[in-house]
Amino acid sequence: MSSQSCSGCKGQCASNNAATQTSEEVKIDNVAQENSVEVANEESTETSNNGVSTSRTGRLVAAANTALIRRDFSNTSRYPRPKSNAKQNRRMGFPYKTVLLVGATSGIGLALAERMIENDVFVIAVGRRKDRLDDFVSKHGSDKAAGSQFDITQFDQIESWAKEITTTYPSIDAVILNSGIQRTLDFTQPKDIDLPRTVQELGTNYTSYLYLITHLLPHLQEQAPKPTALVTVSSGLALIPLPRCGNYCATKAALHSLMWSIRAQLQHDEKSQHVKVIEILPPAVQTELHSQQAELVKIGEGNIGIPLRQFTDEAWAGLTRGDEEIPVGMVRDRFDATEEPRRIGFRRIVETFMTKK
């Protein structure tokens, strides 16, 4: 986020406003001002077709957003931003001791699995490639890790597999869903679109999660009052899409929306409040997700993204803090400016409709 301020007036404006605004209103203004600066910075060199500077347009849009937020949601004490109990989380760290990690044979899933093992968490790794699962267990030992070969796109088998895995490992207290694939989708040449391949992407990134959550969540709910967790890995592209891979972005946006709804439902159900719903939103990370895409390799972009170690460090820090949403890297830098107005509106909807019986 840019640190640029209004020339010569920001301090005075803040001083004057403090006399008439509540501290919560000041917070809203700060978010809106950050949005305005960001939009202006990004578009300052562009000019629209009608000759109006887009930086000015950006400021006008941001100002309109500020007015809308303050008019409709000025009392943010009713819709507070979610906060973890920092003091408690410093004591607890990562409280889950047996983690089922789906999509653990490579990339960020494998990195998270190994970080957890380093912190005395038993990990059941799930994936399609048996050789990699065997290597994982051999490396860490059967006292620290286990493997389960399973293809999550076999939707009709998920229920029976979920029963088997939770029966074999009844101490599972956290489920992490990480599986995902990414495909280029180019609508400038519709006849060249491989729809079965695109539907496979939808199935892997979203539909499988619906099945997995449906059949694994009861196990987490049954462990009340013991703390349990449902964790999904979505993407920063859930918030702002990348045109090259529009279907991928749409699946991640759908998952992001679903997690908000599941979290709200469980928080309003006394029997499920012990289940923490967590979402990790990474940026591009240097993994096989990109290096195995021929289209990206061809243009020299097969290794785009932040280093895997950086992702792991930031994601693990969020997990040990007890955060419900863990944006990483550049996603974190813009996350609140993008999501806070939507989060406030969502809480208003929740308060209006979910308190009714």
C-alpha positions in Angstrom: 0.0 0.0 0.0 1.3 3.4 -0.9 2.3 5.7 1.9 1.6 8.9 -0.1 -0.6 11.4 1.6 -2.6 14.5 0.6 -0.2 17.3 0.0 0.0 19.6 3.0 -3.4 18.9 4.5 -3.7 15.4 5.8 -2.5 16.1 9.3 -4.8 19.2 9.6 -7.7 17.3 8.2 -7.2 14.4 10.6 -7.0 16.9 13.5 -10.2 18.7 12.5 -12.1 15.5 11.8 -11.1 14.0 15.2 -13.3 16.6 16.9 -16.4 15.5 15.1 -15.9 11.9 14.2 -15.9 8.8 16.4 -12.8 6.6 16.3 -14.7 4.1 14.2 -15.6 6.7 11.6 -11.9 7.7 11.4 -11.1 4.1 10.7 -13.5 4.0 7.8 -12.1 7.2 6.4 -8.6 5.8 6.6 -9.6 2.7 4.6 -11.3 4.9 2.0 -8.3 7.3 1.8 -6.0 4.3 1.2 -8.2 3.2 -1.6 -8.2 6.7 -3.1 -4.4 7.0 -3.0 -4.0 3.5 -4.4 -6.3 4.1 -7.3 -4.8 7.5 -8.1 -1.3 6.1 -8.0 -2.0 3.2 -10.3 -3.9 5.3 -12.9 -2.1 8.7 -12.7 -0.4 8.3 -16.0 -3.5 7.3 -18.0 -6.1 9.4 -19.7 -9.6 8.3 -20.5 -11.1 8.6 -24.0 -13.0 11.7 -23.2 -9.9 13.5 -21.9 -10.7 13.3 -18.2 -7.7 12.2 -16.2 -8.2 8.7 -14.8 -6.4 9.7 -11.6 -9.2 12.3 -11.0 -11.8 9.6 -11.9 -10.2 7.3 -9.4 -10.4 10.0 -6.7 -14.0 10.6 -7.5 -14.9 6.9 -7.4 -13.1 6.6 -4.1 -14.9 9.7 -2.7 -18.2 8.2 -3.7 -17.3 4.9 -2.0 -16.4 6.8 1.1 -19.7 8.5 1.2 -21.6 5.3 0.7 -19.7 3.4 3.4 -20.1 6.3 5.9 -23.8 6.7 5.1 -24.8 3.0 5.3 -22.2 1.5 7.7 -20.9 4.4 9.8 -21.5 2.6 13.1 -18.8 0.0 12.6 -18.9 -1.0 16.3 -21.9 -3.1 15.1 -19.8 -4.7 12.4 -16.3 -5.0 13.8 -13.4 -6.4 11.8 -12.6 -10.0 12.9 -9.8 -10.1 15.4 -8.0 -13.0 16.9 -7.2 -13.0 20.6 -3.5 -12.2 20.3 -2.7 -13.0 23.9 -4.5 -16.3 23.8 -2.9 -17.3 20.5 0.6 -16.5 21.7 -0.1 -19.2 24.3 -1.8 -21.6 22.0 0.2 -21.4 18.8 -1.3 -23.9 16.4 -3.6 -25.9 18.6 -4.4 -28.7 16.2 -2.4 -31.9 16.5 -3.7 -34.2 13.8 -4.2 -32.6 10.4 -5.7 -34.1 7.3 -4.1 -32.2 4.4 -5.7 -32.7 0.9 -3.3 -31.8 -1.9 -0.1 -32.4 0.0 2.3 -34.0 -2.5 3.8 -30.8 -4.0 4.0 -27.1 -3.8 2.4 -25.1 -1.0 0.5 -28.2 0.3 3.8 -30.1 0.8 5.5 -27.1 2.3 2.7 -26.6 4.8 2.7 -30.3 5.7 6.4 -30.2 6.4 6.1 -27.0 8.5 3.4 -28.6 10.6 5.5 -31.7 11.2 8.4 -29.5 12.3 6.0 -28.2 14.9 4.9 -31.6 16.2 1.7 -31.9 14.2 0.8 -35.4 12.8 -0.1 -35.0 9.1 -2.1 -37.3 7.0 -1.2 -36.3 3.5 -3.7 -36.9 0.7 -3.0 -36.9 -3.0 -3.1 -38.9 -6.2 0.5 -39.8 -6.6 1.4 -42.8 -4.4 5.1 -42.5 -5.0 5.2 -39.0 -3.6 3.0 -40.0 -0.6 5.4 -42.9 0.1 8.4 -40.6 -0.1 6.7 -38.2 2.3 6.0 -40.8 4.9 9.5 -42.4 4.5 11.2 -39.0 4.9 9.3 -38.0 8.1 8.5 -41.4 9.6 5.2 -43.2 10.3 5.2 -41.6 13.8 4.8 -38.2 12.3 3.1 -38.7 9.0 0.8 -40.9 7.0 -0.4 -41.0 3.4 -3.8 -41.6 1.7 -3.9 -42.0 -2.0 -7.2 -40.6 -3.3 -8.5 -38.7 -6.3 -10.8 -36.0 -5.0 -12.5 -35.6 -8.5 -14.1 -39.1 -7.9 -17.1 -37.4 -6.3 -19.1 -40.5 -5.8 -16.3 -42.0 -3.7 -15.7 -39.0 -1.4 -18.3 -40.0 1.2 -17.0 -43.5 1.8 -13.4 -42.3 1.8 -14.2 -39.6 4.4 -15.7 -42.2 6.6 -12.8 -44.5 6.2 -10.1 -41.8 6.9 -11.9 -40.4 10.0 -12.4 -43.9 11.3 -8.7 -44.8 10.8 -7.6 -41.4 12.3 -10.3 -40.4 14.8 -8.0 -37.7 16.3 -8.2 -35.5 13.2 -8.9 -32.1 14.5 -8.1 -30.0 11.4 -8.8 -30.4 7.7 -6.9 -28.4 5.1 -8.1 -28.4 1.6 -5.4 -27.3 -0.8 -5.9 -29.1 -4.1 -6.1 -27.0 -7.3 -5.2 -26.8 -11.0 -5.0 -23.8 -13.3 -5.8 -23.6 -17.0 -5.6 -20.9 -19.6 -9.1 -20.0 -20.9 -9.2 -17.8 -24.1 -12.6 -16.6 -25.3 -11.1 -14.8 -28.2 -11.0 -18.2 -29.8 -14.1 -20.0 -28.5 -13.9 -22.9 -30.9 -10.5 -23.8 -29.4 -11.8 -24.0 -25.8 -11.5 -27.5 -24.3 -14.7 -27.6 -22.2 -14.1 -31.0 -20.6 -10.6 -29.6 -19.4 -12.3 -26.5 -18.1 -15.0 -28.4 -16.3 -12.2 -30.6 -14.7 -10.7 -27.4 -13.3 -14.1 -26.4 -11.9 -14.4 -29.9 -10.3 -11.0 -29.9 -8.8 -11.0 -26.4 -7.5 -14.6 -26.0 -6.3 -17.0 -29.0 -6.6 -14.7 -31.4 -4.8 -14.5 -28.9 -1.9 -18.2 -29.0 -1.6 -18.2 -32.7 -1.3 -15.2 -32.8 1.0 -16.6 -30.2 3.3 -20.0 -31.9 3.4 -18.6 -35.3 4.4 -15.7 -34.2 6.6 -17.3 -31.4 8.6 -19.5 -33.7 10.7 -16.4 -35.3 12.1 -15.1 -31.8 13.2 -18.5 -30.9 14.6 -18.7 -34.1 16.7 -15.6 -33.2 18.6 -17.2 -30.3 20.5 -16.1 -28.6 22.7 -12.6 -29.4 21.5 -11.3 -26.8 19.0 -11.3 -28.0 15.4 -10.6 -26.2 12.1 -11.6 -26.2 8.5 -9.0 -24.6 6.3 -9.1 -23.9 2.6 -6.5 -22.4 0.3 -8.1 -20.1 -2.3 -6.1 -17.3 -4.1 -5.6 -13.6 -4.3 -7.3 -14.0 -7.7 -10.5 -14.6 -5.9 -10.5 -10.9 -5.2 -9.2 -9.5 -8.5 -9.2 -11.9 -11.5 -6.5 -12.4 -14.1 -8.1 -12.6 -17.6 -5.7 -15.3 -18.8 -7.2 -17.9 -16.4 -10.8 -16.6 -15.9 -12.3 -20.0 -14.9 -9.6 -20.5 -12.3 -10.3 -17.1 -10.8 -14.0 -17.8 -10.8 -13.5 -21.1 -8.9 -11.5 -19.3 -6.3 -14.0 -16.4 -6.0 -16.7 -19.0 -5.5 -14.7 -20.7 -2.7 -13.9 -17.4 -1.0 -17.7 -16.6 -1.0 -18.5 -20.1 0.3 -16.1 -19.8 3.2 -17.7 -16.5 4.3 -21.1 -18.2 4.4 -19.9 -21.4 6.1 -18.1 -19.3 8.8 -21.2 -17.2 9.4 -23.4 -20.3 9.6 -21.1 -22.2 12.1 -20.7 -19.1 14.2 -24.5 -18.9 14.6 -24.8 -22.5 15.5 -24.1 -23.2 19.2 -23.1 -26.8 18.4 -20.5 -25.7 15.7 -18.9 -22.7 17.2 -15.8 -24.7 18.1 -15.1 -25.2 14.4 -12.8 -22.4 13.2 -13.2 -21.6 9.5 -9.9 -20.4 8.0 -9.0 -19.2 4.5 -5.5 -18.8 3.1 -5.2 -16.5 0.1 -1.8 -16.7 -1.6 -0.5 -14.7 -4.5 1.4 -16.4 -7.3 3.9 -18.8 -5.7 6.8 -20.5 -7.4 5.3 -24.0 -7.7 4.3 -26.7 -10.2 1.0 -24.8 -10.6 2.8 -22.5 -13.0 5.8 -24.6 -14.1 3.6 -27.3 -15.6 1.6 -24.9 -17.7 3.1 -25.1 -21.2 1.5 -21.7 -22.1 3.4 -20.0 -19.3 6.7 -21.8 -19.8 6.6 -20.8 -23.5 6.5 -17.1 -22.6 9.1 -17.5 -19.8 6.6 -17.2 -17.0 6.8 -20.8 -15.6 8.5 -19.7 -12.4 6.4 -16.6 -11.5 5.5 -15.7 -8.0 7.0 -15.3 -4.6 9.4 -18.0 -3.2 7.7 -21.0 -1.6 9.6 -20.3 1.7 8.1 -16.8 1.9 4.6 -18.1 1.4 5.1 -20.8 4.0 6.5 -18.4 6.6 3.6 -16.0 6.2 0.9 -18.6 6.1 2.2 -20.4 9.1 2.4 -17.0 11.0 -1.2 -16.4 10.3 -2.2 -19.9 11.4 -0.3 -19.6 14.7 -1.9 -16.2 15.3 -5.3 -17.7 14.9 -6.4 -15.6 11.9 -9.5 -16.5 10.1 -8.3 -15.0 6.8 -4.7 -15.2 5.9 -3.7 -13.1 2.8 -0.1 -13.6 1.8 2.4 -11.3 0.1 0.9 -8.7 -2.2 -2.6 -10.0 -1.5 -2.1 -8.9 2.1 -0.9 -5.5 1.0 -4.3 -4.7 -0.6 -6.6 -7.1 1.3 -8.3 -4.7 3.7 -8.8 -2.0 1.2 -10.5 -4.5 -1.1 -12.4 -6.5 1.4 -13.3 -4.2 4.3 -16.3 -2.5 2.7 -17.6 -5.9 1.5 -17.0 -7.4 5.0 -19.0 -4.6 6.7 -21.9 -5.1 4.3 -21.8 -8.9 4.8 -21.9 -8.6 8.5 -24.9 -6.3 8.1 -26.6 -9.0 6.0 -25.7 -11.7 8.6 -27.1 -9.6 11.5 -30.3 -8.9 9.6 -31.1 -12.4 8.3 -29.3 -14.9 10.4 -30.6 -13.8 13.8 -34.1 -14.6 12.6 -35.6 -18.0 13.4 
